Amino acid sequence: NGTPVKTINTEEALPSGVLTSGPVQILWDGMDDDLDRIATGIYLYQLRVEVDAADGTTQTSEVVEKLAIIR
């Protein structure tokens, strides 16, 4: 229905606060922000990474993909 299901903030995704080179795995338990299990269906997820460069600028990269939950 277009409403956000779960938001994972920087503190949860990167507890150390440091983005290293190579793959980063972000764990999610399949629960929404109200701690309810999400229903079967197709969901869109958005991943946005913002990195502060040494010259004071911010670089942003964003992707939107689909996720299928089948139970």
C-alpha positions, 0 to 999 in steps of 0.5 A, a space after each residue: 500500500 506504499 507505506 514504509 515497513 521498516 527503516 534500518 538506520 546507520 547505527 543499526 547497519 554500521 554499529 562501528 560507524 565505518 564503511 569499509 571496502 568490500 561487501 557489507 551485510 545488513 541483517 534484518 529479522 523480517 519484522 516491521 517497525 511495530 515488531 510484527 512479522 511482515 505479510 507475504 507479498 512483493 515489497 520495494 526496498 530502498 538502499 541509500 548510502 551517503 559518504 562524507 568525502 575528505 574535501 567536505 562534500 557528500 557522495 550519495 548512491 541510491 538503489 530501489 529493488 524488489 523483495 518477495 516474501 513467500 510463506 
